[in-house]
Amino acid sequence: METISFLSTSKIVEALSAFHEALEAHKEPINRLNVYPVPDGDTGTNMYLTVGSVIEELEGVESEDRQAVCEAISHGSLMGARGNSGVILSQVLRGMSDCFSRSENIDSELLTEALTESSISADGAVMKPVEGTILTVVRESARSAMKAKQSGSITAVIEEALAGGEIALEKTPEQLEVLREAGVVDAGGAGFLLLLNAFLHVLDGRDLPSPQDVSQVANATDNSPGEAQIADLRYEVMYLLNAPDEAMDEFKRVWAGLGDSIVVVGGDGLWNCHIHTDDIGPTIEAAIEIGRPHRIRVTDLAEEVMEEKWVREATEGGKVDEAIAPTPVPCAVVAVSPAAGISRIFHSMGVQELVLGGQSMNPSTAELLAAVEHAPAEEVVILPNNSNIVAVARAVDSETHKSVAVVPTNSIPEGLACLFGYDPQADSATNAKAMAELSDGVTIGEVTQAIRDSASVAGAVSEGDWIGLDREGIRSIGSSLLEAATSLLAQIVAPGDELLSVIVGEEASEADTRGISEWVSENRPSVEIEIHSGGQSHYPFFFGVE
């Protein structure tokens, strides 16, 4: 076999493309492995999206322009890093690309040095490094590569790195108790090894590893030691931060007291910040004190754990685990939901029974009645979450022996907001009164696309226009989804408001959602933003302002 002495810039680009394809194929098995530091079930997805940002950045870049390619890798991975695993992977890629950019030729010695620098860069990004994670796998891969440093063969270096990384990955359960208890290896480490496999695929044509059948992969969430540990730190907060480099040491010290899984990477005034915390507000305020946070992304980790479990059970045709089946209570809640993602949010907030329906599919009285009868309580509150369903919901009480009260919620944000007033130990009348007060207090907004020409107080509407609505009707019109959404937000979000909840539908792109976060950061910097995946059709965005 021909010895490859130098790694060309075009081969680096090809390897990253192959890495992205491999992550796409392997992301679900990797998601099933994920367990550290909380099983949010998205390591594979986050790594895939992070590399996807690099691929986008490389579009239009000359594949043999070493400097431009390395800059694209560094910038794309920083800007697109998702989740704890994605941020660490971005540092691996940035460490390698920085090393590659400093030399005219990439030989076996420089490649070994690049692997070492990537490990150092990744370790330096994590405030509390833990053995048995991707950090360990990257470090052992770099050390093993040293064996072939003098061989003159690029392929030999990567083969040694892969062999050492595979051994390190298999040993991760010995180093981290939570992996051992779950019976899995580290998810991030498994994802990183696909990068080395991608290089070998490009260099000599060997096959990329085939993804394991998801049903055969041990699921970390199944064996994790109790829900209390899952939810110890409830939220994942991420954002990009424009701030002076000299302010970052103090920023990290502040964050050290607010949470865990802290990763802060970047430089030259731009930083990618990641933390798991129970205190969302202070983690964002710390950034505002020294600079400008944007692309703010807040994820409810406990919600994602439950989502993964429900999705898996539905996919495998299994029954709902008795551990999460509804528990009998004095008063239960039945809610109408238009999509699976919103259903999972409702479940996480205490709703016992859900009825599928919404703007384009209104449930019948019989369907609502069946849910009420199945609810584990003698008293029930119904949340119709749509003006077309309120009257139908009110007809249920006369058809059942149970005591039924209806909170006339006209939108999903109202339904979610009022659940903060739900007390399963109170009666239905008391709950309905408290929940209605909260529902009335939330400002709502929705964005959809006009299906016919019309007139409105906001101006003439043409078929295909994007329109933003609140309780009073059409408030904004735009040629693009983002234009209509931000114009609506400018009217419904006041500088003194505290929280904007964004529920993202299936038609909204990542760029649209990112644009919303950036608009809020720039125009309403004091408003905290929470983003949830709802998956609803017809309405790319639901907004709730409190």
N, C-alpha and C positions, 0 to 999 in steps of 0.2 A: 504494500500500500504506500502511496506517495506521501512523503513527509511534508506537512504544511508548516513552513517556517515563519510565516507572517500572516497576521489577521488583517484583512482589508476592511476598510470602512464600510463598503457595501455588504460584506458578510455580517457585520454588526447589525446593520439595518435588517437584513434578512433574518437573523437570529431573533431579533426582537419581535418581528412579525410572526415567526414560528412560535415564539413564547406566548404571544397573545392568543394564537389559535389553540395552543395546548391548554392554556388557562380556561378558555371558553369551553373546551371539552371536559375539563377536569373540575370546573368550579363547583358543581353540585357535590361530588364526592368529597372535595376539600371542605365545603361548607359543613358537611356531616361530621367531619373530624373536629371542627373548631370547638374548643372548650376553654381556652385561656385568654384573658383573665376572667371573663364571663362568657358563657356560651351564646354569643349573639348570632352565631350561625351564618356569618357572611364573609368569612376570610377569603374564600375562593372568589366570590363576586367582587370584593374590594380590590383584590390583586388584579383581577381581570380588567376592572374599570381603570385602575391606575395605569396599567400598561397601555390600555386603549387611549388614554390621554397622550402618552408618548407617541403612539402611532399617528394620531391626529397632528401632533406637532411636527412630525417628520414629513408630512405630506407637503410636496413642493420643494423639499430640501434636496439638493444634489447629493446623491448617495455616496459620492467619493469626496465630498467636501468635509473633511474630518472635523474641522472646527465647528461648522454649522450643524453637523450631525450631533456632535457632543453637546453643543448648546441646546439643541432641541430636546435631547434626552434629559438633560439636567432640568430645563425649565418645564417641560411637559410632565415629568414625574413629580415635580414639586407642586405644580398647579393642580394636577389631577389626582393627587394621593387621596385615597379613601380609607377610612378606618385605621386602626392601630397597625394592622398588617400592611396596608397600602403605604402608610407613611414610612414604615421601616424599609419596605421594598424600594421606595423612592430613594432612600439614602444609599441603598446598595447600588442602584443604577447610577446615581449621581457620583458616588465614589469611583465607580469604574470609568464613567465617561470623563471625569476630571483628570484621571490618570492617563487615559487614552489621548486626551487633547494636548498633553504636554510633550508628546514624543512623535517623531516623524514616522517611526515604524513600530508596530506592535508585534514583538517577538515573544518567545516563551517566557523570558524573564520579566518583560513588562506586563504580560498578562497575569503572571503570578503576583506581581506588585499590585496590579489593579484589583485582584480578588482580595488581597490583604487590606487595601485601602477601603474597599467596600465594606469589609467587616468592621474596620475601625470607625467608619462613618456611621454605620448602623448602630454600633454600641454607643457611640457618643450622642445619638439622638434620644436615647431612652434614659430617663432620670433614674429608674430603678431596674436595671437589667436583671433578668431572671434566666437561669440556666434551664435547658430543656425546651427552648423556644427557637424561633427562626434565627435568633442571634447566635445560638450555639451551632446550628447547622451551617450557617454562613462562615463562622469562624473556623470550624473543623474542615470545611471544604477548602478554605484558603491555606490552612496548614498542610493539608494533604497535597495541594498543588505544588508545594515546595519540593516534593520528591522528584518532580519532572522539570524543575526550573531550568536545569542545565542540559536538558535533552535536545533542545532546539526544535521540539515538536509542539505546536499549538494544541494538536489533538491530544497528545499525551498529558499535557497540563490539565485539560478539562476532564479527561477520563479519570485522572487521579483525584481531582477536586470532587467529581461526582461520586466516586467510590467512597471517599472519606465522608462526604455529606450523607450518603445513604446509611453508613454505619452510625453516624451521629443521630440521624433521624430515628433509627430503630431504638437507640438508647434514650430518647427523650422521655419515655415513661419512667425510666429509672431515676431521672433527675427531677421530675415534677409529679408530685403525688396526685394532682387532679387528673393528669393524663393516665396515670396508672389505674386509678379508680374507674375511669371511664373506658379503659381498654383501647385507647387510641394513641397515635403518634401526633406530634405537633402539626397543626394544619398549615401554618405559615412556612415551616421548614419544608413540608411536602410541596408547597407551591414554588418555593425558591429552586428546588432541584429541577423543576421543569425548565428553568432558564438554562441550566447546564445541558440538559437533554436537547434543548433547542439549538444550542451551539453545535453539538455533535451531529444533529440532523442536517444542519446547513453545511458543515465541513465535509462530511463523508457520506451523507445520504441515509444514515441509519434511521430506522423508524422512531417516531416519538412514542412514548409509553401510551398504551391504551388505557382509557379511564376505566376504573373499576365500576361494576354495576352498583348503582346507588343503593339498591336494596340489600347488597352484600356488605356495605360499609357500616361498621359499628357506629352508632350515633351517640355522640358525646352527651347530648341533652338527655337521652334515655337514662344514662347512668350517673348524671351529675348529682352531687350530694345534697339535694334539697333546694327548694325554690328560694329559701332565705339567702343562700349563697349566690344564686343567680342574680337576685335583685339588690345585693349589698350596695352597689353603686348603680343607680337606676339609669342614668343618661350618658350617652356619648355626645360630646360637644366637639365640633370641628369648625375651624374657620381659617381663612388666610388673613394675615395681619401685616399691615404696613407700619413698621415701627423702626426706630433707630437701633442698630445692633447693640449699642452700649446699654440699652434699657432692658435687654432680654434676660440677663442674669437675675435681676430683681423680679421680673415677670415670672420666671421659672420658680423662684422661691415662693411667690404668692400662690402660684398654682399647686405647689407641693403640699400646701395646707388645704387644698380644696378637693383633691381626688387622687386617682391612681391611673395607671396606664398612660402616663404623660409622655408625649412625644412632641418635641418642638424642633423643627428643622428649617433650614433656609440660611439667609444671609443677605447682605447688601440691601437691607431695608425691607425684605419680603420674607415672611415666615409662614409655614404651615403648622398649625397648632392642633393637637388632639389630646382629649382628656376624658376619663370616665368619672362622673361626679353625681352627687345628689343635689348640688346647688348650681343650677344653670346660670342664674343672674350674675353672681360674683365672678364666674369664669369669663363672662363676656365683658363685665365692667373692668376687669383687670386689663383687658386689651384697650378699652376706650381711654383709660387713663394715660396710656403711653403712645397710642397711635390710632389706626383706623382698621377695625375688623370688617371683613366682608366675606361673602359666600358662606354665611353662617349656616351650619347644618346640625340639627339636634335630633337624636334618635333615642327612642325609648327602648332600652335594651331588653327589659323584661317583656315588652310587647313583641319584640322580634323573636325571643325564645318561644313564646306561645305560638306566634305565627308559624314558625318552622315546624312545630309539633302538629298544628292543625293541618298544614299543607301536606305533611308526610302521611298523616292518618287518612286524609282524603285520597291521596295518590295510591296508597297501598290498600285502600278499601277496608281498613281496620275500624274498629269501634273506638269511640272516644274513651280515653283512659278514665277510669272511675275517679282517679285523683283529681281530674279537672271537670268532672261532670257537675251540673248544678246542684248546690246544697240547699235543702229546704230552708226557707226563711219566711218570716211573717209577711213580707211584701216583696214581690219580684217586679222586674221591668221587662216589658216586651218592646222591642224597637224595630222599626222598619229600616232596612239597609239596602242600598243599591248595588253594593259590590263587596267582594270577599275581604279586601283590605280594610274597609270601613267596618265590616262585621267584626274583624279581629280587634279593632280599636274599641268597639262597643263592649265586646266580651271582656277585654282587659279592664274596663271601667265598671264592671259589675253587672252588665245586662245578662239576664239568664236565657231569654228566648229571642230569636231573630226571625223576621219575616222578610223574604226577598221582595224588593219593590222600590219604586221611585218615580221619577218624572215620566218615564216612558213605559212603566209597567206598574200600575197601581194594584195592590193586593185586594182581595175581596174580604167582605165581612167574615166569611167562613174561614178564610186563611188566618185572619187575626184571631178569631175565636178559637181555632185549634191551638194556636200558640199560647193563648191565655189559659186554656184548659191544661196544657202540658207544663205550664210554668210551675215551679215547685213552691207555690204559696197560695193562700186563700185570698190574698189581696194583691192586685196587680195595677201597675201604672203602664200605660201605653204611650210610646213616643212615635207619632206618625211620620214626623220629619219631612212632611210635604203637605202643602195646603190642600191638595186634591184627596188626601187620605184622611184628613181630620174628621170629616162627617162619617165616614165608614167606621173609623175607630170608635166614635161615640155611640154607634149602634150596637157595639159588642156587649155593653153592660147588661142590657135587657135580655141577652141570650144565654147568660151563664149565672150559676149560683154564686160565683165569686164576686167580690167587690172590686169594680174596675173604675179607675179614674184616668182621664186623658189629659196629658199636657199638650196643648195644641202647637207643637213645634212645626214650623214650616220649612225647616232646612236641617241639613246634617250638622252644621256648626251649632245651631240652637240645641239640637239633641245632645251633642257632646257636652256643651257647657252646662246644661241643666243637671247632668249626672253628678256634678260635684255637690249637689244638694240632696242626693239620694241616700236615704238611711234604710237599709233592709229591715231594721227592727221597728220602724215606725209604720203607721197604717197608710193606706193608699191616699186618703184625703190630705193628710199632713205632708206626705211626700210630694203630691201634686202641687200643693201651694208653694212649698219651698223651691221646687224645681222650676215652676213657672216663673218665679221671680228672677231666677238666674237666667232663664231663657230670654226673658224680656230685656235683660241687661247686656246681652251680647249684640254687637253690631255685626251683621252678616253681609257677605258678598259672594257672588257666584259669577263665573265666566263661562260663556257658551258661544256657539256659532249660530247666527241667524239663518233660519231655513226659508225665509221669505222676506220680501221688501216690507218695510213698515215705517211708521212715524213714531217719534218719541220725544220726550222733553230734552234729550241729549242731542237730537238732530235726526236727520233721515237715516234709516237703516236699510242697507241693501243685502239681498241674499248672499251669504258667504262672509259677511262682516263678523268680526268678533265683538261681542257685547258684554259689558259688565253690569250686573244687576245688584240692587239691594232690596230692602223691603218695599221701597217706593216704586221700583221699576227700573228701567234702563238708565244707567248713570254714565256709561262710557261706551264709545264706539271706536274700534281700531281695525286697521288692515291686517294686523298680526295679533296673535294671542297675547304676547308680552305687552304690546302697546295698550290693548284694552284692559289687561290685568293691572298694570301699574297706574293707568289713569284712574281706574276704580279705587285702587289703594290710596291714591292721593286724596280722594274724597272721603273715604270711610275710616282711614287711620289718622288720628290726630296726634300731634307731638306728645301730648300728655298720656296717651294710652300706654298700657303696660305689656300686653301680650298679643301677638298675631299668630293664630293657628292656621296653617296652610295644609289642606288635604289635596293631594296631587292625584289627578285622574289619569286614565290610560292614554289620553291624547297629548298630554304635556310632555315635552322633551326635557332632558336633563339641562339643556341650555336655557329653556324657559324657566325652570325652577331655580336655576342659578341666578337668572336675571331678577327674579323676585327677591331673593336674598340680598343681592347687590343693591337693588333699589331701596330696600328697607334700611340697609346699613348706611347708605348715603343720604337718605331723605328723612328717615325716622330713627336715628341712631340710638335713641333711648328705649326703643320698643324691642322687646325680646321676641324672637321668632322660633316657632316649633313647626317642623315639617313632617308630615305623615304621608305614607303611601296608601291611598284609598282605592285606587284602581277603578273608580267609577267611570262610566261612559258618558258621553255628551257634555259633561261639565269638567273640563281639565283642571279647574281650580275651585275649591270651596274655601272661603275665608271666614274666620271668626275673630273678632277684635274685642278684647276685654280691657 
